[in-house]
Amino acid sequence: MVMAERLLSYNLYSVGKVAEICGYENTSYFVSVFRRYFGVPPHQYSSRFFLEKDMM
């Protein structure tokens, strides 16, 4: 999950691509695992970083 978190924070890859890079064959399963781990779905997590960069 650390790699997924880092990749999503860069906003360079789609959630599907991050799932693939992290070794998940099923994006839905990746989203489910990510949500359990961080408490929010990946797209919401990456949007937070995008908004923070915009405000700087």
PDBQT receptor file of N, H, CA, C and O in Angstrom, charges set to zero:
ATOM      1  N   MET A   1       0.815  -1.201   0.000  1.00  0.00    +0.000 N 
ATOM      2  CA  MET A   1       0.000   0.000   0.000  1.00  0.00    +0.000 C 
ATOM      3  C   MET A   1       0.859   1.265   0.000  1.00  0.00    +0.000 C 
ATOM      4  O   MET A   1       0.407   2.313  -0.462  1.00  0.00    +0.000 OA
ATOM      5  N   VAL A   2       2.072   1.184   0.503  1.00  0.00    +0.000 N 
ATOM      6  H   VAL A   2       2.438   0.332   0.878  1.00  0.00    +0.000 HD
ATOM      7  CA  VAL A   2       2.947   2.356   0.519  1.00  0.00    +0.000 C 
ATOM      8  C   VAL A   2       3.247   2.806  -0.907  1.00  0.00    +0.000 C 
ATOM      9  O   VAL A   2       3.223   4.002  -1.199  1.00  0.00    +0.000 OA
ATOM     10  N   MET A   3       3.528   1.857  -1.793  1.00  0.00    +0.000 N 
ATOM     11  H   MET A   3       3.548   0.886  -1.555  1.00  0.00    +0.000 HD
ATOM     12  CA  MET A   3       3.804   2.210  -3.183  1.00  0.00    +0.000 C 
ATOM     13  C   MET A   3       2.566   2.827  -3.833  1.00  0.00    +0.000 C 
ATOM     14  O   MET A   3       2.676   3.820  -4.551  1.00  0.00    +0.000 OA
ATOM     15  N   ALA A   4       1.404   2.252  -3.589  1.00  0.00    +0.000 N 
ATOM     16  H   ALA A   4       1.315   1.445  -3.005  1.00  0.00    +0.000 HD
ATOM     17  CA  ALA A   4       0.159   2.785  -4.150  1.00  0.00    +0.000 C 
ATOM     18  C   ALA A   4      -0.074   4.206  -3.657  1.00  0.00    +0.000 C 
ATOM     19  O   ALA A   4      -0.435   5.088  -4.437  1.00  0.00    +0.000 OA
ATOM     20  N   GLU A   5       0.132   4.424  -2.380  1.00  0.00    +0.000 N 
ATOM     21  H   GLU A   5       0.426   3.708  -1.747  1.00  0.00    +0.000 HD
ATOM     22  CA  GLU A   5      -0.045   5.758  -1.806  1.00  0.00    +0.000 C 
ATOM     23  C   GLU A   5       0.887   6.761  -2.481  1.00  0.00    +0.000 C 
ATOM     24  O   GLU A   5       0.468   7.863  -2.837  1.00  0.00    +0.000 OA
ATOM     25  N   ARG A   6       2.126   6.385  -2.654  1.00  0.00    +0.000 N 
ATOM     26  H   ARG A   6       2.466   5.490  -2.366  1.00  0.00    +0.000 HD
ATOM     27  CA  ARG A   6       3.107   7.277  -3.277  1.00  0.00    +0.000 C 
ATOM     28  C   ARG A   6       2.733   7.583  -4.725  1.00  0.00    +0.000 C 
ATOM     29  O   ARG A   6       2.766   8.739  -5.147  1.00  0.00    +0.000 OA
ATOM     30  N   LEU A   7       2.380   6.552  -5.482  1.00  0.00    +0.000 N 
ATOM     31  H   LEU A   7       2.353   5.613  -5.139  1.00  0.00    +0.000 HD
ATOM     32  CA  LEU A   7       2.019   6.754  -6.888  1.00  0.00    +0.000 C 
ATOM     33  C   LEU A   7       0.785   7.639  -7.029  1.00  0.00    +0.000 C 
ATOM     34  O   LEU A   7       0.733   8.497  -7.910  1.00  0.00    +0.000 OA
ATOM     35  N   LEU A   8      -0.192   7.438  -6.180  1.00  0.00    +0.000 N 
ATOM     36  H   LEU A   8      -0.151   6.741  -5.464  1.00  0.00    +0.000 HD
ATOM     37  CA  LEU A   8      -1.411   8.251  -6.245  1.00  0.00    +0.000 C 
ATOM     38  C   LEU A   8      -1.139   9.695  -5.846  1.00  0.00    +0.000 C 
ATOM     39  O   LEU A   8      -1.788  10.606  -6.359  1.00  0.00    +0.000 OA
ATOM     40  N   SER A   9      -0.201   9.915  -4.951  1.00  0.00    +0.000 N 
ATOM     41  H   SER A   9       0.326   9.175  -4.535  1.00  0.00    +0.000 HD
ATOM     42  CA  SER A   9       0.096  11.282  -4.518  1.00  0.00    +0.000 C 
ATOM     43  C   SER A   9       0.746  12.093  -5.631  1.00  0.00    +0.000 C 
ATOM     44  O   SER A   9       0.665  13.321  -5.623  1.00  0.00    +0.000 OA
ATOM     45  N   TYR A  10       1.392  11.426  -6.595  1.00  0.00    +0.000 N 
ATOM     46  H   TYR A  10       1.458  10.428  -6.602  1.00  0.00    +0.000 HD
ATOM     47  CA  TYR A  10       2.015  12.133  -7.721  1.00  0.00    +0.000 C 
ATOM     48  C   TYR A  10       0.997  12.536  -8.780  1.00  0.00    +0.000 C 
ATOM     49  O   TYR A  10       1.273  13.413  -9.599  1.00  0.00    +0.000 OA
ATOM     50  N   ASN A  11      -0.167  11.913  -8.775  1.00  0.00    +0.000 N 
ATOM     51  H   ASN A  11      -0.392  11.201  -8.110  1.00  0.00    +0.000 HD
ATOM     52  CA  ASN A  11      -1.222  12.182  -9.766  1.00  0.00    +0.000 C 
ATOM     53  C   ASN A  11      -0.762  11.980 -11.207  1.00  0.00    +0.000 C 
ATOM     54  O   ASN A  11      -1.208  12.688 -12.109  1.00  0.00    +0.000 OA
ATOM     55  N   LEU A  12       0.123  11.021 -11.419  1.00  0.00    +0.000 N 
ATOM     56  H   LEU A  12       0.485  10.446 -10.686  1.00  0.00    +0.000 HD
ATOM     57  CA  LEU A  12       0.609  10.741 -12.770  1.00  0.00    +0.000 C 
ATOM     58  C   LEU A  12      -0.100   9.552 -13.413  1.00  0.00    +0.000 C 
ATOM     59  O   LEU A  12      -0.098   9.410 -14.636  1.00  0.00    +0.000 OA
ATOM     60  N   TYR A  13      -0.699   8.707 -12.594  1.00  0.00    +0.000 N 
ATOM     61  H   TYR A  13      -0.700   8.823 -11.600  1.00  0.00    +0.000 HD
ATOM     62  CA  TYR A  13      -1.291   7.473 -13.080  1.00  0.00    +0.000 C 
ATOM     63  C   TYR A  13      -2.750   7.368 -12.668  1.00  0.00    +0.000 C 
ATOM     64  O   TYR A  13      -3.172   7.908 -11.646  1.00  0.00    +0.000 OA
ATOM     65  N   SER A  14      -3.501   6.664 -13.487  1.00  0.00    +0.000 N 
ATOM     66  H   SER A  14      -3.158   6.225 -14.318  1.00  0.00    +0.000 HD
ATOM     67  CA  SER A  14      -4.893   6.371 -13.133  1.00  0.00    +0.000 C 
ATOM     68  C   SER A  14      -4.908   5.329 -12.019  1.00  0.00    +0.000 C 
ATOM     69  O   SER A  14      -3.902   4.667 -11.760  1.00  0.00    +0.000 OA
ATOM     70  N   VAL A  15      -6.035   5.193 -11.379  1.00  0.00    +0.000 N 
ATOM     71  H   VAL A  15      -6.852   5.730 -11.589  1.00  0.00    +0.000 HD
ATOM     72  CA  VAL A  15      -6.188   4.192 -10.322  1.00  0.00    +0.000 C 
ATOM     73  C   VAL A  15      -5.940   2.797 -10.902  1.00  0.00    +0.000 C 
ATOM     74  O   VAL A  15      -5.298   1.962 -10.265  1.00  0.00    +0.000 OA
ATOM     75  N   GLY A  16      -6.442   2.555 -12.088  1.00  0.00    +0.000 N 
ATOM     76  H   GLY A  16      -6.964   3.233 -12.604  1.00  0.00    +0.000 HD
ATOM     77  CA  GLY A  16      -6.233   1.255 -12.729  1.00  0.00    +0.000 C 
ATOM     78  C   GLY A  16      -4.767   0.957 -12.980  1.00  0.00    +0.000 C 
ATOM     79  O   GLY A  16      -4.312  -0.170 -12.781  1.00  0.00    +0.000 OA
ATOM     80  N   LYS A  17      -4.029   1.965 -13.415  1.00  0.00    +0.000 N 
ATOM     81  H   LYS A  17      -4.399   2.880 -13.576  1.00  0.00    +0.000 HD
ATOM     82  CA  LYS A  17      -2.600   1.793 -13.673  1.00  0.00    +0.000 C 
ATOM     83  C   LYS A  17      -1.840   1.570 -12.369  1.00  0.00    +0.000 C 
ATOM     84  O   LYS A  17      -0.930   0.742 -12.321  1.00  0.00    +0.000 OA
ATOM     85  N   VAL A  18      -2.198   2.290 -11.320  1.00  0.00    +0.000 N 
ATOM     86  H   VAL A  18      -2.937   2.963 -11.359  1.00  0.00    +0.000 HD
ATOM     87  CA  VAL A  18      -1.561   2.099 -10.014  1.00  0.00    +0.000 C 
ATOM     88  C   VAL A  18      -1.821   0.678  -9.521  1.00  0.00    +0.000 C 
ATOM     89  O   VAL A  18      -0.916   0.021  -9.005  1.00  0.00    +0.000 OA
ATOM     90  N   ALA A  19      -3.043   0.209  -9.678  1.00  0.00    +0.000 N 
ATOM     91  H   ALA A  19      -3.778   0.743 -10.096  1.00  0.00    +0.000 HD
ATOM     92  CA  ALA A  19      -3.374  -1.161  -9.276  1.00  0.00    +0.000 C 
ATOM     93  C   ALA A  19      -2.496  -2.155 -10.029  1.00  0.00    +0.000 C 
ATOM     94  O   ALA A  19      -1.966  -3.097  -9.440  1.00  0.00    +0.000 OA
ATOM     95  N   GLU A  20      -2.349  -1.940 -11.322  1.00  0.00    +0.000 N 
ATOM     96  H   GLU A  20      -2.780  -1.175 -11.801  1.00  0.00    +0.000 HD
ATOM     97  CA  GLU A  20      -1.531  -2.825 -12.154  1.00  0.00    +0.000 C 
ATOM     98  C   GLU A  20      -0.061  -2.795 -11.714  1.00  0.00    +0.000 C 
ATOM     99  O   GLU A  20       0.564  -3.845 -11.568  1.00  0.00    +0.000 OA
ATOM    100  N   ILE A  21       0.482  -1.605 -11.506  1.00  0.00    +0.000 N 
ATOM    101  H   ILE A  21      -0.026  -0.752 -11.625  1.00  0.00    +0.000 HD
ATOM    102  CA  ILE A  21       1.878  -1.457 -11.075  1.00  0.00    +0.000 C 
ATOM    103  C   ILE A  21       2.107  -2.171  -9.744  1.00  0.00    +0.000 C 
ATOM    104  O   ILE A  21       3.163  -2.763  -9.520  1.00  0.00    +0.000 OA
ATOM    105  N   CYS A  22       1.121  -2.110  -8.877  1.00  0.00    +0.000 N 
ATOM    106  H   CYS A  22       0.263  -1.629  -9.059  1.00  0.00    +0.000 HD
ATOM    107  CA  CYS A  22       1.238  -2.717  -7.546  1.00  0.00    +0.000 C 
ATOM    108  C   CYS A  22       0.935  -4.215  -7.548  1.00  0.00    +0.000 C 
ATOM    109  O   CYS A  22       0.981  -4.861  -6.501  1.00  0.00    +0.000 OA
ATOM    110  N   GLY A  23       0.627  -4.765  -8.721  1.00  0.00    +0.000 N 
ATOM    111  H   GLY A  23       0.590  -4.240  -9.572  1.00  0.00    +0.000 HD
ATOM    112  CA  GLY A  23       0.447  -6.205  -8.840  1.00  0.00    +0.000 C 
ATOM    113  C   GLY A  23      -0.975  -6.713  -8.706  1.00  0.00    +0.000 C 
ATOM    114  O   GLY A  23      -1.188  -7.920  -8.597  1.00  0.00    +0.000 OA
ATOM    115  N   TYR A  24      -1.948  -5.823  -8.710  1.00  0.00    +0.000 N 
ATOM    116  H   TYR A  24      -1.775  -4.842  -8.798  1.00  0.00    +0.000 HD
ATOM    117  CA  TYR A  24      -3.353  -6.239  -8.626  1.00  0.00    +0.000 C 
ATOM    118  C   TYR A  24      -3.893  -6.460 -10.034  1.00  0.00    +0.000 C 
ATOM    119  O   TYR A  24      -3.753  -5.595 -10.898  1.00  0.00    +0.000 OA
ATOM    120  N   GLU A  25      -4.498  -7.598 -10.260  1.00  0.00    +0.000 N 
ATOM    121  H   GLU A  25      -4.612  -8.301  -9.558  1.00  0.00    +0.000 HD
ATOM    122  CA  GLU A  25      -5.114  -7.887 -11.553  1.00  0.00    +0.000 C 
ATOM    123  C   GLU A  25      -6.511  -7.300 -11.651  1.00  0.00    +0.000 C 
ATOM    124  O   GLU A  25      -7.005  -7.050 -12.751  1.00  0.00    +0.000 OA
ATOM    125  N   ASN A  26      -7.147  -7.079 -10.517  1.00  0.00    +0.000 N 
ATOM    126  H   ASN A  26      -6.746  -7.282  -9.624  1.00  0.00    +0.000 HD
ATOM    127  CA  ASN A  26      -8.517  -6.593 -10.475  1.00  0.00    +0.000 C 
ATOM    128  C   ASN A  26      -8.545  -5.219  -9.801  1.00  0.00    +0.000 C 
ATOM    129  O   ASN A  26      -8.259  -5.099  -8.610  1.00  0.00    +0.000 OA
ATOM    130  N   THR A  27      -8.890  -4.192 -10.566  1.00  0.00    +0.000 N 
ATOM    131  H   THR A  27      -9.123  -4.289 -11.534  1.00  0.00    +0.000 HD
ATOM    132  CA  THR A  27      -8.912  -2.826 -10.038  1.00  0.00    +0.000 C 
ATOM    133  C   THR A  27      -9.933  -2.674  -8.920  1.00  0.00    +0.000 C 
ATOM    134  O   THR A  27      -9.679  -1.968  -7.944  1.00  0.00    +0.000 OA
ATOM    135  N   SER A  28     -11.071  -3.318  -9.048  1.00  0.00    +0.000 N 
ATOM    136  H   SER A  28     -11.277  -3.891  -9.841  1.00  0.00    +0.000 HD
ATOM    137  CA  SER A  28     -12.099  -3.220  -8.004  1.00  0.00    +0.000 C 
ATOM    138  C   SER A  28     -11.592  -3.762  -6.676  1.00  0.00    +0.000 C 
ATOM    139  O   SER A  28     -11.875  -3.202  -5.617  1.00  0.00    +0.000 OA
ATOM    140  N   TYR A  29     -10.850  -4.845  -6.741  1.00  0.00    +0.000 N 
ATOM    141  H   TYR A  29     -10.620  -5.299  -7.602  1.00  0.00    +0.000 HD
ATOM    142  CA  TYR A  29     -10.289  -5.412  -5.515  1.00  0.00    +0.000 C 
ATOM    143  C   TYR A  29      -9.249  -4.461  -4.920  1.00  0.00    +0.000 C 
ATOM    144  O   TYR A  29      -9.204  -4.267  -3.706  1.00  0.00    +0.000 OA
ATOM    145  N   PHE A  30      -8.420  -3.874  -5.770  1.00  0.00    +0.000 N 
ATOM    146  H   PHE A  30      -8.457  -4.031  -6.757  1.00  0.00    +0.000 HD
ATOM    147  CA  PHE A  30      -7.437  -2.892  -5.307  1.00  0.00    +0.000 C 
ATOM    148  C   PHE A  30      -8.134  -1.728  -4.603  1.00  0.00    +0.000 C 
ATOM    149  O   PHE A  30      -7.705  -1.303  -3.530  1.00  0.00    +0.000 OA
ATOM    150  N   VAL A  31      -9.201  -1.218  -5.200  1.00  0.00    +0.000 N 
ATOM    151  H   VAL A  31      -9.549  -1.564  -6.072  1.00  0.00    +0.000 HD
ATOM    152  CA  VAL A  31      -9.954  -0.110  -4.600  1.00  0.00    +0.000 C 
ATOM    153  C   VAL A  31     -10.492  -0.520  -3.234  1.00  0.00    +0.000 C 
ATOM    154  O   VAL A  31     -10.434   0.257  -2.281  1.00  0.00    +0.000 OA
ATOM    155  N   SER A  32     -11.010  -1.726  -3.142  1.00  0.00    +0.000 N 
ATOM    156  H   SER A  32     -11.057  -2.357  -3.916  1.00  0.00    +0.000 HD
ATOM    157  CA  SER A  32     -11.547  -2.226  -1.876  1.00  0.00    +0.000 C 
ATOM    158  C   SER A  32     -10.460  -2.328  -0.805  1.00  0.00    +0.000 C 
ATOM    159  O   SER A  32     -10.669  -1.902   0.332  1.00  0.00    +0.000 OA
ATOM    160  N   VAL A  33      -9.318  -2.881  -1.155  1.00  0.00    +0.000 N 
ATOM    161  H   VAL A  33      -9.148  -3.226  -2.078  1.00  0.00    +0.000 HD
ATOM    162  CA  VAL A  33      -8.208  -3.015  -0.206  1.00  0.00    +0.000 C 
ATOM    163  C   VAL A  33      -7.692  -1.641   0.195  1.00  0.00    +0.000 C 
ATOM    164  O   VAL A  33      -7.426  -1.400   1.373  1.00  0.00    +0.000 OA
ATOM    165  N   PHE A  34      -7.548  -0.743  -0.764  1.00  0.00    +0.000 N 
ATOM    166  H   PHE A  34      -7.764  -0.938  -1.721  1.00  0.00    +0.000 HD
ATOM    167  CA  PHE A  34      -7.053   0.607  -0.490  1.00  0.00    +0.000 C 
ATOM    168  C   PHE A  34      -7.997   1.334   0.466  1.00  0.00    +0.000 C 
ATOM    169  O   PHE A  34      -7.557   1.994   1.407  1.00  0.00    +0.000 OA
ATOM    170  N   ARG A  35      -9.287   1.206   0.216  1.00  0.00    +0.000 N 
ATOM    171  H   ARG A  35      -9.645   0.669  -0.549  1.00  0.00    +0.000 HD
ATOM    172  CA  ARG A  35     -10.291   1.865   1.065  1.00  0.00    +0.000 C 
ATOM    173  C   ARG A  35     -10.239   1.332   2.499  1.00  0.00    +0.000 C 
ATOM    174  O   ARG A  35     -10.337   2.103   3.454  1.00  0.00    +0.000 OA
ATOM    175  N   ARG A  36     -10.087   0.026   2.646  1.00  0.00    +0.000 N 
ATOM    176  H   ARG A  36     -10.008  -0.601   1.870  1.00  0.00    +0.000 HD
ATOM    177  CA  ARG A  36      -9.970  -0.550   3.993  1.00  0.00    +0.000 C 
ATOM    178  C   ARG A  36      -8.716  -0.046   4.703  1.00  0.00    +0.000 C 
ATOM    179  O   ARG A  36      -8.743   0.190   5.911  1.00  0.00    +0.000 OA
ATOM    180  N   TYR A  37      -7.643   0.117   3.982  1.00  0.00    +0.000 N 
ATOM    181  H   TYR A  37      -7.621  -0.074   3.001  1.00  0.00    +0.000 HD
ATOM    182  CA  TYR A  37      -6.362   0.521   4.559  1.00  0.00    +0.000 C 
ATOM    183  C   TYR A  37      -6.336   2.003   4.925  1.00  0.00    +0.000 C 
ATOM    184  O   TYR A  37      -5.878   2.369   6.007  1.00  0.00    +0.000 OA
ATOM    185  N   PHE A  38      -6.837   2.871   4.009  1.00  0.00    +0.000 N 
ATOM    186  H   PHE A  38      -7.210   2.573   3.130  1.00  0.00    +0.000 HD
ATOM    187  CA  PHE A  38      -6.743   4.319   4.202  1.00  0.00    +0.000 C 
ATOM    188  C   PHE A  38      -8.051   4.996   4.600  1.00  0.00    +0.000 C 
ATOM    189  O   PHE A  38      -8.045   6.153   5.020  1.00  0.00    +0.000 OA
ATOM    190  N   GLY A  39      -9.161   4.292   4.472  1.00  0.00    +0.000 N 
ATOM    191  H   GLY A  39      -9.166   3.352   4.131  1.00  0.00    +0.000 HD
ATOM    192  CA  GLY A  39     -10.440   4.865   4.860  1.00  0.00    +0.000 C 
ATOM    193  C   GLY A  39     -11.125   5.681   3.780  1.00  0.00    +0.000 C 
ATOM    194  O   GLY A  39     -12.232   6.178   3.988  1.00  0.00    +0.000 OA
ATOM    195  N   VAL A  40     -10.486   5.825   2.632  1.00  0.00    +0.000 N 
ATOM    196  H   VAL A  40      -9.587   5.422   2.463  1.00  0.00    +0.000 HD
ATOM    197  CA  VAL A  40     -11.066   6.535   1.485  1.00  0.00    +0.000 C 
ATOM    198  C   VAL A  40     -10.667   5.785   0.214  1.00  0.00    +0.000 C 
ATOM    199  O   VAL A  40      -9.636   5.113   0.197  1.00  0.00    +0.000 OA
ATOM    200  N   PRO A  41     -11.464   5.891  -0.846  1.00  0.00    +0.000 N 
ATOM    201  CA  PRO A  41     -11.089   5.242  -2.100  1.00  0.00    +0.000 C 
ATOM    202  C   PRO A  41      -9.898   5.956  -2.745  1.00  0.00    +0.000 C 
ATOM    203  O   PRO A  41      -9.654   7.127  -2.453  1.00  0.00    +0.000 OA
ATOM    204  N   PRO A  42      -9.163   5.274  -3.608  1.00  0.00    +0.000 N 
ATOM    205  CA  PRO A  42      -7.958   5.857  -4.204  1.00  0.00    +0.000 C 
ATOM    206  C   PRO A  42      -8.184   7.180  -4.937  1.00  0.00    +0.000 C 
ATOM    207  O   PRO A  42      -7.364   8.091  -4.825  1.00  0.00    +0.000 OA
ATOM    208  N   HIS A  43      -9.282   7.298  -5.684  1.00  0.00    +0.000 N 
ATOM    209  H   HIS A  43      -9.948   6.558  -5.776  1.00  0.00    +0.000 HD
ATOM    210  CA  HIS A  43      -9.496   8.540  -6.434  1.00  0.00    +0.000 C 
ATOM    211  C   HIS A  43      -9.681   9.727  -5.491  1.00  0.00    +0.000 C 
ATOM    212  O   HIS A  43      -9.236  10.836  -5.786  1.00  0.00    +0.000 OA
ATOM    213  N   GLN A  44     -10.332   9.492  -4.369  1.00  0.00    +0.000 N 
ATOM    214  H   GLN A  44     -10.693   8.591  -4.129  1.00  0.00    +0.000 HD
ATOM    215  CA  GLN A  44     -10.515  10.566  -3.391  1.00  0.00    +0.000 C 
ATOM    216  C   GLN A  44      -9.179  10.905  -2.728  1.00  0.00    +0.000 C 
ATOM    217  O   GLN A  44      -8.891  12.071  -2.460  1.00  0.00    +0.000 OA
ATOM    218  N   TYR A  45      -8.385   9.901  -2.472  1.00  0.00    +0.000 N 
ATOM    219  H   TYR A  45      -8.619   8.954  -2.689  1.00  0.00    +0.000 HD
ATOM    220  CA  TYR A  45      -7.072  10.102  -1.863  1.00  0.00    +0.000 C 
ATOM    221  C   TYR A  45      -6.184  10.942  -2.782  1.00  0.00    +0.000 C 
ATOM    222  O   TYR A  45      -5.543  11.890  -2.328  1.00  0.00    +0.000 OA
ATOM    223  N   SER A  46      -6.144  10.596  -4.077  1.00  0.00    +0.000 N 
ATOM    224  H   SER A  46      -6.665   9.826  -4.445  1.00  0.00    +0.000 HD
ATOM    225  CA  SER A  46      -5.293  11.332  -5.010  1.00  0.00    +0.000 C 
ATOM    226  C   SER A  46      -5.831  12.734  -5.268  1.00  0.00    +0.000 C 
ATOM    227  O   SER A  46      -5.046  13.653  -5.503  1.00  0.00    +0.000 OA
ATOM    228  N   SER A  47      -7.137  12.922  -5.231  1.00  0.00    +0.000 N 
ATOM    229  H   SER A  47      -7.775  12.176  -5.040  1.00  0.00    +0.000 HD
ATOM    230  CA  SER A  47      -7.728  14.256  -5.413  1.00  0.00    +0.000 C 
ATOM    231  C   SER A  47      -7.282  15.203  -4.311  1.00  0.00    +0.000 C 
ATOM    232  O   SER A  47      -7.102  16.397  -4.550  1.00  0.00    +0.000 OA
ATOM    233  N   ARG A  48      -7.108  14.684  -3.126  1.00  0.00    +0.000 N 
ATOM    234  H   ARG A  48      -7.255  13.714  -2.933  1.00  0.00    +0.000 HD
ATOM    235  CA  ARG A  48      -6.661  15.504  -2.001  1.00  0.00    +0.000 C 
ATOM    236  C   ARG A  48      -5.285  16.103  -2.295  1.00  0.00    +0.000 C 
ATOM    237  O   ARG A  48      -5.050  17.276  -2.005  1.00  0.00    +0.000 OA
ATOM    238  N   PHE A  49      -4.378  15.315  -2.863  1.00  0.00    +0.000 N 
ATOM    239  H   PHE A  49      -4.568  14.362  -3.098  1.00  0.00    +0.000 HD
ATOM    240  CA  PHE A  49      -3.046  15.821  -3.193  1.00  0.00    +0.000 C 
ATOM    241  C   PHE A  49      -3.110  16.820  -4.340  1.00  0.00    +0.000 C 
ATOM    242  O   PHE A  49      -2.371  17.804  -4.350  1.00  0.00    +0.000 OA
ATOM    243  N   PHE A  50      -3.986  16.573  -5.303  1.00  0.00    +0.000 N 
ATOM    244  H   PHE A  50      -4.586  15.773  -5.296  1.00  0.00    +0.000 HD
ATOM    245  CA  PHE A  50      -4.140  17.490  -6.428  1.00  0.00    +0.000 C 
ATOM    246  C   PHE A  50      -4.615  18.851  -5.934  1.00  0.00    +0.000 C 
ATOM    247  O   PHE A  50      -4.109  19.882  -6.376  1.00  0.00    +0.000 OA
ATOM    248  N   LEU A  51      -5.575  18.859  -5.029  1.00  0.00    +0.000 N 
ATOM    249  H   LEU A  51      -5.986  18.020  -4.671  1.00  0.00    +0.000 HD
ATOM    250  CA  LEU A  51      -6.096  20.115  -4.487  1.00  0.00    +0.000 C 
ATOM    251  C   LEU A  51      -5.041  20.843  -3.660  1.00  0.00    +0.000 C 
ATOM    252  O   LEU A  51      -4.952  22.070  -3.719  1.00  0.00    +0.000 OA
ATOM    253  N   GLU A  52      -4.244  20.109  -2.895  1.00  0.00    +0.000 N 
ATOM    254  H   GLU A  52      -4.317  19.113  -2.848  1.00  0.00    +0.000 HD
ATOM    255  CA  GLU A  52      -3.195  20.736  -2.095  1.00  0.00    +0.000 C 
ATOM    256  C   GLU A  52      -2.155  21.398  -2.985  1.00  0.00    +0.000 C 
ATOM    257  O   GLU A  52      -1.685  22.491  -2.668  1.00  0.00    +0.000 OA
ATOM    258  N   LYS A  53      -1.781  20.755  -4.104  1.00  0.00    +0.000 N 
ATOM    259  H   LYS A  53      -2.162  19.868  -4.361  1.00  0.00    +0.000 HD
ATOM    260  CA  LYS A  53      -0.800  21.330  -5.026  1.00  0.00    +0.000 C 
ATOM    261  C   LYS A  53      -1.363  22.580  -5.689  1.00  0.00    +0.000 C 
ATOM    262  O   LYS A  53      -0.636  23.549  -5.909  1.00  0.00    +0.000 OA
ATOM    263  N   ASP A  54      -2.655  22.561  -6.007  1.00  0.00    +0.000 N 
ATOM    264  H   ASP A  54      -3.245  21.774  -5.827  1.00  0.00    +0.000 HD
ATOM    265  CA  ASP A  54      -3.310  23.714  -6.625  1.00  0.00    +0.000 C 
ATOM    266  C   ASP A  54      -3.308  24.930  -5.708  1.00  0.00    +0.000 C 
ATOM    267  O   ASP A  54      -3.207  26.064  -6.178  1.00  0.00    +0.000 OA
ATOM    268  N   MET A  55      -3.417  24.703  -4.416  1.00  0.00    +0.000 N 
ATOM    269  H   MET A  55      -3.499  23.782  -4.034  1.00  0.00    +0.000 HD
ATOM    270  CA  MET A  55      -3.512  25.799  -3.462  1.00  0.00    +0.000 C 
ATOM    271  C   MET A  55      -2.153  26.424  -3.155  1.00  0.00    +0.000 C 
ATOM    272  O   MET A  55      -2.089  27.504  -2.567  1.00  0.00    +0.000 OA
ATOM    273  N   MET A  56      -1.072  25.761  -3.544  1.00  0.00    +0.000 N 
ATOM    274  H   MET A  56      -1.124  24.884  -4.021  1.00  0.00    +0.000 HD
ATOM    275  CA  MET A  56       0.273  26.286  -3.253  1.00  0.00    +0.000 C 
ATOM    276  C   MET A  56       0.680  27.360  -4.214  1.00  0.00    +0.000 C 
ATOM    277  O   MET A  56       1.780  27.901  -4.105  1.00  0.00    +0.000 OA
TER     278      MET A  56
